[in-house]
Amino acid sequence: QVRLVEAGGGPVQAGGSLRLACAPSGRTFSSYAMAWFRQPPGKDREFVAAISWSGGSTYYSESMKGRFVISRDNAKNTVYLQMNILTPEDTAVYYCAAREVIPVNPERADEYELWGQGTQVTVSF
């Protein structure tokens, strides 16, 4: 049973940075494309960023592009989300997701077959 586990969330001051990590649990995975989504309090889940298995291709939500960076370390089988210049609007539960087949529309949540349980990020002034 393959599951994803997020780590690295927590409180941070506005303007600061955090780096989230996502790794498989229960079984290793091989060549999955990975993505990050987030859900602010009382709002719908939204796409953040996606990355290919090789790390050679990335895709970002326009609202996060330029501040957030997705990357992966395949030796550790881990994907990261570097979040910079954080604002209170970035407060949300952040989820990682994966699929074996390269997504046609990586911003769509239903393109992914594996999900983590989320990690809370809270940004204060």
SEDOMAR-50744 format. One record per atom (N, C-alpha, C, O): residue in three letters; x, y, z. Coordinates in Angstrom, 2 decimals, always signed. Each point is the difference from the previous one (the first is absolute). Last residue first. Layout:
BEGIN
code,x,y,z
ala,X,Y,Z
...
***
This chain:
BEGIN
code,x,y,z
phe,+1.51,+37.80,+10.41
phe,+0.67,+1.29,-0.23
phe,+1.12,+0.20,+0.97
phe,+0.68,+1.02,-0.04
ser,-2.14,-6.04,-1.47
ser,-0.50,+1.12,+0.78
ser,+0.77,+1.26,-0.32
ser,+1.11,-0.05,-0.52
val,-2.32,-5.32,-1.38
val,+0.82,+1.19,-0.18
val,-0.64,+1.16,+0.74
val,-1.17,+0.31,-0.22
thr,+1.15,-6.06,-0.09
thr,-0.69,+1.17,+0.53
thr,+0.94,+1.20,-0.05
thr,+1.07,-0.02,+0.61
val,-1.87,-5.43,-2.46
val,+0.87,+1.16,-0.08
val,-0.81,+1.21,+0.45
val,-1.06,+0.27,-0.57
gln,+0.65,-6.07,+0.85
gln,-0.51,+1.35,+0.20
gln,+1.11,+1.03,-0.09
gln,+1.06,-0.15,+0.60
thr,-1.77,-4.80,-3.08
thr,+0.76,+0.63,+1.06
thr,-0.41,+1.46,+0.09
thr,-0.10,+0.68,-1.02
gly,-1.82,-5.85,-1.27
gly,+0.13,+1.44,+0.11
gly,+0.85,+0.45,+1.17
gly,+0.13,-0.70,+1.00
gln,-1.22,-3.80,-2.97
gln,-1.05,+0.49,+0.88
gln,+0.11,+1.50,+0.28
gln,-0.88,+0.57,+0.65
gly,+2.46,-3.24,-5.33
gly,+0.35,+0.07,+1.40
gly,-1.15,+0.57,+0.80
gly,-1.01,+0.41,-0.57
trp,+0.71,-3.19,-4.29
trp,-0.07,+1.26,+0.75
trp,+0.55,-0.17,+1.41
trp,-0.14,-1.06,+0.61
leu,-0.52,-1.28,-6.08
leu,+0.51,-0.14,+1.35
leu,+0.05,+1.36,+0.68
leu,+0.37,+1.00,-0.61
glu,-1.90,-1.42,-3.89
glu,-0.56,-1.19,+0.60
glu,+0.45,-0.24,+1.44
glu,-0.64,-0.77,+0.72
tyr,-0.22,+5.09,-4.64
tyr,+0.91,-0.67,+0.91
tyr,-0.68,-1.14,+0.75
tyr,-1.17,+0.10,+0.36
glu,-0.92,+3.08,-3.45
glu,+1.06,-0.63,-0.76
glu,+0.90,-0.87,+0.87
glu,+0.78,-0.80,-0.53
asp,-4.39,+3.66,+2.10
asp,-0.41,-1.34,-0.37
asp,+0.97,-0.69,-0.95
asp,-0.23,-1.14,-0.40
ala,+0.80,+5.71,+1.91
ala,+0.19,-0.94,+1.10
ala,-0.34,-1.43,-0.40
ala,+0.62,-0.94,+0.49
arg,+1.23,+4.95,-3.74
arg,-1.25,-0.66,+0.39
arg,+0.26,-1.06,+1.06
arg,+0.84,-0.89,-0.20
glu,+2.54,+3.51,-2.13
glu,-0.68,+0.82,+0.98
glu,-1.30,-0.62,+0.51
glu,-0.61,+0.51,+0.93
pro,+3.46,-2.37,-4.50
pro,+0.55,-0.20,+1.36
pro,-0.66,+0.84,+1.08
pro,+0.19,-0.29,+1.18
asn,-1.45,-1.91,-5.98
asn,-0.33,+1.27,+0.63
asn,+0.45,-0.06,+1.45
asn,-0.79,-0.36,+0.87
val,+2.01,-3.22,-3.40
val,-0.27,+0.87,-1.13
val,-0.28,+1.41,+0.49
val,+0.48,+0.98,-0.57
pro,+2.63,-4.66,+3.25
pro,-1.30,+0.66,-0.13
pro,-0.10,+0.82,-1.27
pro,+0.94,+0.69,-0.39
ile,+1.97,-5.25,+1.19
ile,+0.20,+1.45,-0.06
ile,-1.35,+0.69,-0.20
ile,-0.72,-0.34,-0.94
val,+1.08,-4.40,+3.44
val,-0.10,+0.53,-1.36
val,+0.14,+1.51,+0.04
val,-0.57,+0.66,+0.87
glu,+0.60,-2.83,+3.19
glu,+1.03,-0.67,-0.77
glu,+0.04,+0.51,-1.43
glu,+1.08,+0.13,-0.59
arg,-2.52,+2.78,+5.06
arg,-0.56,-0.94,-0.95
arg,+1.11,-0.58,-0.86
arg,+1.01,+0.67,-0.24
ala,-2.15,+2.56,+5.17
ala,+0.85,-0.68,-0.97
ala,-0.82,-0.84,-0.96
ala,-1.09,-0.46,+0.32
ala,+1.21,+4.73,+3.96
ala,-0.73,-0.98,-0.80
ala,+0.93,-0.59,-1.05
ala,+1.01,+0.61,-0.35
cys,-1.37,+2.71,+5.32
cys,+0.72,-0.48,-1.17
cys,-0.79,-1.11,-0.66
cys,-0.80,-0.69,+0.64
tyr,-0.69,+5.16,+2.59
tyr,-0.04,-1.42,-0.32
tyr,+0.94,-0.32,-1.15
tyr,+0.13,+0.79,-0.94
tyr,-1.38,+3.25,+5.00
tyr,+0.68,-0.33,-1.25
tyr,+0.07,-1.50,-0.17
tyr,+0.40,-0.73,+0.91
val,-3.50,+4.67,+1.78
val,+0.52,-1.35,+0.10
val,+0.58,-0.35,-1.36
val,-0.69,+0.09,-1.02
ala,+0.59,+5.08,+2.63
ala,-0.80,-1.08,-0.57
ala,+0.56,-1.33,+0.46
ala,+1.09,-0.08,+0.56
thr,+0.21,+5.70,-1.16
thr,-0.43,-0.89,+1.07
thr,-0.96,-1.05,-0.55
thr,-1.03,+0.35,-0.59
asp,+2.87,+3.45,-1.84
asp,+0.57,-1.32,-0.23
asp,-0.35,-0.99,+1.09
asp,+0.33,-1.19,-0.11
glu,-1.50,+5.85,+0.23
glu,-0.82,-0.68,-1.00
glu,+0.53,-1.38,-0.35
glu,-0.72,-0.80,-0.60
pro,+3.12,+3.84,+3.52
pro,-1.11,-0.71,+0.65
pro,-0.94,-0.72,-0.97
pro,-0.66,-0.96,+0.39
thr,+5.64,+1.52,-2.05
thr,-0.99,+0.95,+0.48
thr,-1.10,-0.77,+0.71
thr,-0.10,-1.22,-0.15
leu,+5.67,+0.47,-1.66
leu,-1.32,-0.47,+0.38
leu,-0.87,+1.13,+0.53
leu,+0.48,+0.92,+0.66
ile,+4.10,-1.72,-3.06
ile,-0.76,+1.23,+0.12
ile,-1.45,-0.32,+0.34
ile,-0.93,+0.44,-0.68
asn,+3.02,-4.80,-0.89
asn,+0.69,+1.24,+0.36
asn,-0.96,+1.18,+0.02
asn,-1.06,-0.02,-0.63
met,+1.57,-5.78,+0.48
met,-0.97,+1.09,+0.03
met,+0.68,+1.25,+0.54
met,+0.48,+0.01,+1.14
gln,+0.56,-5.26,-3.35
gln,+0.60,+1.16,+0.64
gln,-0.96,+1.18,-0.12
gln,-0.38,+0.38,-1.11
leu,-0.12,-5.90,+0.81
leu,-0.60,+1.26,-0.39
leu,+0.64,+1.11,+0.82
leu,-0.24,+0.10,+1.20
tyr,+1.46,-5.62,-2.81
tyr,+0.02,+1.16,+0.89
tyr,-0.81,+1.14,-0.58
tyr,-0.19,+0.10,-1.21
val,+0.97,-5.96,+1.02
val,-0.29,+1.23,-0.73
val,-0.12,+1.14,+1.02
val,-0.46,-0.21,+1.12
thr,+2.96,-5.04,-1.30
thr,-0.71,+1.06,+0.69
thr,-0.21,+1.21,-0.91
thr,+0.88,+0.36,-0.78
asn,+1.94,-4.65,+0.75
asn,-1.39,-0.24,-0.38
asn,-0.93,+1.02,+0.65
asn,-1.06,-0.35,+0.51
lys,+6.00,-0.01,-0.52
lys,-0.76,-0.10,+1.25
lys,-1.47,-0.27,-0.24
lys,-0.77,-0.15,+0.94
ala,+3.61,+0.62,-4.61
ala,+0.80,-0.88,+0.84
ala,-0.68,-0.23,+1.35
ala,+0.14,-1.06,+0.60
asn,-1.90,+4.19,-3.72
asn,-0.39,-1.38,-0.26
asn,+0.83,-1.02,+0.78
asn,-0.45,-1.12,+0.22
asp,-1.16,+6.25,+0.41
asp,+1.25,-0.71,+0.17
asp,-0.32,-1.48,-0.14
asp,-0.47,-0.63,+0.95
arg,-2.07,+5.64,-2.53
arg,+0.00,-1.36,+0.54
arg,+1.40,-0.56,+0.06
arg,+0.87,+0.37,-0.79
ser,-4.26,+4.57,+0.45
ser,+1.19,-0.75,-0.39
ser,-0.10,-1.41,+0.56
ser,-0.88,-0.29,+0.81
ile,-1.82,+5.56,-1.41
ile,-0.12,-1.43,+0.21
ile,+1.25,-0.69,-0.51
ile,+0.53,+0.37,-1.06
val,-1.91,+4.86,+2.83
val,+0.82,-0.83,-0.87
val,-0.19,-1.46,+0.37
val,+0.19,-0.39,+1.15
phe,-2.53,+5.81,-0.48
phe,+0.11,-1.40,+0.39
phe,+0.82,-0.76,-1.03
phe,-0.06,+0.29,-1.19
arg,-0.69,+4.34,+0.55
arg,+0.24,-0.09,+1.44
arg,+0.24,-1.42,+0.46
arg,+0.78,-0.23,+0.93
gly,-1.65,+1.21,-5.52
gly,+0.94,+1.04,+0.37
gly,+0.33,+0.01,+1.48
gly,+1.07,+0.49,+0.39
lys,-5.68,-2.54,-1.97
lys,+1.19,+0.07,-0.85
lys,+0.86,+1.19,+0.40
lys,-0.49,+1.12,+0.13
met,-3.95,-2.24,+1.62
met,+1.16,-0.42,+0.76
met,+1.32,+0.14,-0.77
met,+1.08,-0.02,+0.60
ser,-5.45,+1.02,-2.46
ser,+0.03,+0.74,+1.25
ser,+1.23,-0.32,+0.85
ser,+0.37,+0.79,+0.87
glu,-1.36,-3.07,-5.00
glu,+0.43,+1.37,-0.24
glu,+0.12,+0.80,+1.29
glu,+0.83,+0.90,+0.10
ser,-0.03,-6.21,-0.27
ser,-1.14,+0.90,+0.02
ser,+0.51,+1.43,-0.16
ser,+1.05,+0.35,+0.54
tyr,+2.09,-4.22,-2.44
tyr,-0.42,+0.75,+1.17
tyr,-1.34,+0.69,-0.20
tyr,-0.34,+0.42,-1.11
tyr,+4.16,-4.56,-0.70
tyr,-1.19,+0.76,-0.35
tyr,-0.53,+0.65,+1.27
tyr,-0.10,-0.66,+1.04
thr,+4.80,-2.18,-3.38
thr,-0.80,+0.50,+1.11
thr,-1.16,+0.83,-0.51
thr,+0.04,+0.53,-1.11
ser,+4.20,-4.30,-0.49
ser,-1.17,+0.78,-0.36
ser,-0.77,+0.39,+1.25
ser,-0.27,-0.85,+0.85
gly,+4.28,-1.74,-0.61
gly,+0.29,+0.87,-1.12
gly,-1.15,+0.88,-0.43
gly,+0.20,+0.98,-0.72
gly,+0.23,-4.63,+4.13
gly,+0.19,+1.36,+0.48
gly,+0.24,+1.00,-1.10
gly,+0.20,+1.19,+0.26
ser,-1.30,-6.08,-0.35
ser,+1.39,+0.40,-0.19
ser,+0.31,+1.36,+0.62
ser,+1.16,+0.33,+0.22
trp,-5.62,-2.03,-0.13
trp,+0.87,-0.90,+0.73
trp,+1.46,+0.43,-0.09
trp,+0.73,-0.05,+0.99
ser,-4.24,+3.99,-1.55
ser,+0.17,-1.31,-0.60
ser,+0.95,-0.86,+0.83
ser,+0.66,+0.51,+0.90
ile,-3.92,+3.52,+1.02
ile,+1.34,-0.28,-0.50
ile,+0.05,-1.41,-0.57
ile,-0.64,-0.91,+0.53
ala,-2.86,+5.40,+1.46
ala,+0.20,-1.39,-0.38
ala,+1.39,-0.17,-0.59
ala,+0.60,+0.96,-0.48
ala,-4.02,+2.70,+3.77
ala,+1.10,-0.27,-0.91
ala,+0.09,-1.48,-0.29
ala,-0.50,-0.82,+0.77
val,-3.45,+3.18,+1.31
val,+1.17,+0.82,+0.31
val,+1.09,-0.20,-1.05
val,+0.40,+0.96,-0.67
phe,-6.23,-1.51,+1.21
phe,+1.28,-0.48,-0.48
phe,+1.12,+0.97,+0.34
phe,-0.19,+1.22,-0.04
glu,-4.46,-1.81,+2.97
glu,+0.54,+0.62,-1.20
glu,+1.39,-0.55,-0.32
glu,+0.74,-0.43,+0.88
arg,-5.76,-0.23,+2.27
arg,+1.37,-0.44,-0.28
arg,+0.48,+0.61,-1.32
arg,-0.76,+0.07,-0.97
asp,-3.06,+2.55,+3.74
asp,+0.21,-1.20,-0.78
asp,+1.48,-0.33,-0.15
asp,+0.86,+0.88,+0.11
lys,-2.79,+1.81,+4.27
lys,+0.08,+0.16,-1.44
lys,+0.27,-1.32,-0.69
lys,+0.29,-1.01,+0.65
gly,-0.40,+2.03,+4.23
gly,-1.28,+0.39,-0.57
gly,-0.03,+0.16,-1.50
gly,-0.98,+0.50,-0.55
pro,+5.76,-0.51,+2.52
pro,-1.19,-0.20,+0.84
pro,-1.27,+0.51,-0.68
pro,-0.05,+1.15,-0.45
pro,+3.95,-2.73,-2.81
pro,-0.14,+1.01,+1.05
pro,-1.25,-0.25,+0.82
pro,-0.93,-0.66,-0.47
gln,+3.97,-2.73,-2.55
gln,-1.38,+0.35,+0.30
gln,-0.02,+1.01,+1.14
gln,+0.21,-0.38,+1.15
arg,+3.36,-1.94,-5.31
arg,-0.25,+0.56,+1.32
arg,-1.47,+0.35,+0.15
arg,-0.71,+0.22,-0.98
phe,+4.72,-3.44,-2.06
phe,-1.25,+0.73,+0.05
phe,-0.14,+0.62,+1.39
phe,+0.71,-0.40,+0.93
trp,+3.39,-2.04,-4.32
trp,-0.46,+0.57,+1.26
trp,-1.31,+0.73,-0.22
trp,-0.15,+0.75,-0.97
ala,+3.00,-5.09,-1.73
ala,-0.61,+1.32,+0.03
ala,-0.30,+0.42,+1.44
ala,-0.08,-0.84,+0.90
met,+2.86,-3.08,-4.56
met,-0.44,+0.46,+1.31
met,-0.58,+1.40,-0.09
met,+0.31,+0.76,-0.91
ala,+0.96,-5.66,-2.13
ala,-0.07,+1.45,-0.01
ala,-0.63,+0.46,+1.31
ala,-0.89,-0.67,+0.53
tyr,+3.45,-4.13,-0.96
tyr,-1.21,+0.80,+0.13
tyr,+0.26,+1.47,-0.26
tyr,+1.00,+0.56,+0.45
ser,+1.53,-5.25,-0.52
ser,+0.07,+1.09,-0.96
ser,-1.26,+0.86,+0.00
ser,-0.60,+0.23,-1.05
ser,+1.60,-3.68,+4.76
ser,+1.06,+0.07,-0.99
ser,+0.02,+1.30,-0.79
ser,+0.81,+0.89,+0.28
phe,-2.22,-2.53,+5.06
phe,-0.54,+0.16,-1.33
phe,+1.12,+0.34,-0.97
phe,+1.06,+0.48,+0.41
thr,-1.66,-3.23,+4.69
thr,+0.66,+0.99,-0.84
thr,-0.72,+0.09,-1.34
thr,-0.60,-0.96,-0.47
arg,-1.79,-0.37,+5.16
arg,+0.65,-0.58,-1.17
arg,+0.64,+1.10,-0.81
arg,-0.57,+1.09,-0.14
gly,-1.16,-0.28,+4.50
gly,-0.60,-1.29,-0.23
gly,+0.61,-0.76,-1.16
gly,+0.07,-1.23,+0.01
ser,+0.13,+6.53,+0.05
ser,-0.01,-0.85,+1.18
ser,-0.73,-1.29,-0.32
ser,-1.04,+0.02,-0.67
pro,+3.64,+4.65,-1.98
pro,-0.93,-1.13,+0.08
pro,+0.15,-0.76,+1.30
pro,+1.07,-0.02,+0.61
ala,-0.17,+5.42,-1.14
ala,+0.65,-1.27,-0.28
ala,-1.01,-1.14,+0.12
ala,-0.99,+0.12,+0.72
cys,+1.86,+5.72,-0.70
cys,-0.97,-1.07,-0.16
cys,+0.73,-1.27,-0.40
cys,+0.80,+0.01,-0.94
ala,-0.04,+5.45,+3.14
ala,+0.52,-1.22,-0.59
ala,-1.11,-1.05,-0.05
ala,-0.89,-0.03,+0.85
leu,+1.78,+5.88,-0.31
leu,-0.75,-1.21,+0.26
leu,+0.64,-1.18,-0.70
leu,+0.67,+0.16,-1.02
arg,+0.99,+4.91,+2.80
arg,+0.17,-1.04,-1.00
arg,-0.74,-1.25,+0.45
arg,+0.30,-0.58,+1.04
leu,-0.42,+6.36,-0.14
leu,-0.09,-1.36,+0.49
leu,+0.31,-0.94,-1.16
leu,-0.20,+0.36,-1.16
ser,+0.65,+5.38,+2.71
ser,+0.03,-1.14,-0.92
ser,-0.17,-1.31,+0.75
ser,+0.34,-0.11,+1.18
gly,-1.67,+5.87,-0.49
gly,+0.92,-1.10,+0.23
gly,-0.17,-1.12,-1.00
gly,-0.75,+0.12,-0.97
gly,-2.03,+3.85,+1.36
gly,+1.28,+0.31,-0.61
gly,+1.03,-1.09,+0.15
gly,+1.05,+0.03,-0.64
ala,-4.86,+0.11,+4.22
ala,-0.13,+0.52,-1.36
ala,+1.35,+0.46,-0.52
ala,+0.77,+0.66,+0.71
gln,-0.68,-4.42,+3.01
gln,-0.33,+1.42,-0.10
gln,-0.11,+0.41,-1.46
gln,+0.71,-0.53,-0.86
val,-1.80,-4.48,+2.92
val,+1.07,+0.81,-0.56
val,-0.47,+1.45,-0.09
val,-1.18,+0.26,-0.20
pro,-0.17,-5.82,+2.07
pro,-0.20,+1.45,+0.00
pro,+1.20,+0.73,-0.56
pro,+1.14,-0.44,+0.16
gly,-2.09,-4.55,-1.92
gly,+0.06,+0.62,+1.29
gly,-0.26,+1.48,-0.09
gly,-0.33,+0.51,-1.07
gly,+1.94,-5.40,-2.02
gly,-0.93,+1.08,+0.25
gly,+0.15,+0.56,+1.40
gly,+0.68,-0.59,+0.84
gly,+1.70,-3.28,-2.77
gly,+0.60,+1.31,-0.13
gly,-0.93,+1.17,+0.20
gly,+0.45,+1.15,-0.02
ala,-1.59,-6.28,-2.02
ala,+0.68,+0.50,+1.19
ala,+0.51,+1.41,-0.28
ala,+0.14,+0.40,-1.15
glu,-3.54,-4.90,-0.93
glu,+0.56,+1.34,-0.07
glu,+0.66,+0.37,+1.32
glu,-0.39,-0.50,+1.06
val,-0.89,-4.31,-3.83
val,+0.06,+0.67,+1.29
val,+0.69,+1.34,-0.17
val,+1.13,+0.06,-0.49
leu,-3.84,-4.34,-2.54
leu,+0.92,+1.12,+0.04
leu,-0.10,+0.69,+1.35
leu,-1.09,+0.13,+0.57
arg,+0.14,-5.49,-2.45
arg,-0.55,+1.24,+0.51
arg,+1.09,+1.05,+0.02
arg,+1.19,-0.32,+0.05
val,-2.42,-5.13,-1.85
val,+0.82,+1.20,-0.13
val,-0.76,+1.21,+0.52
val,-1.14,+0.24,-0.40
gln,+1.00,-5.78,+1.10
gln,-0.84,+1.18,+0.00
gln,+0.89,+1.24,+0.00
gln,+0.66,+0.29,+1.00
***
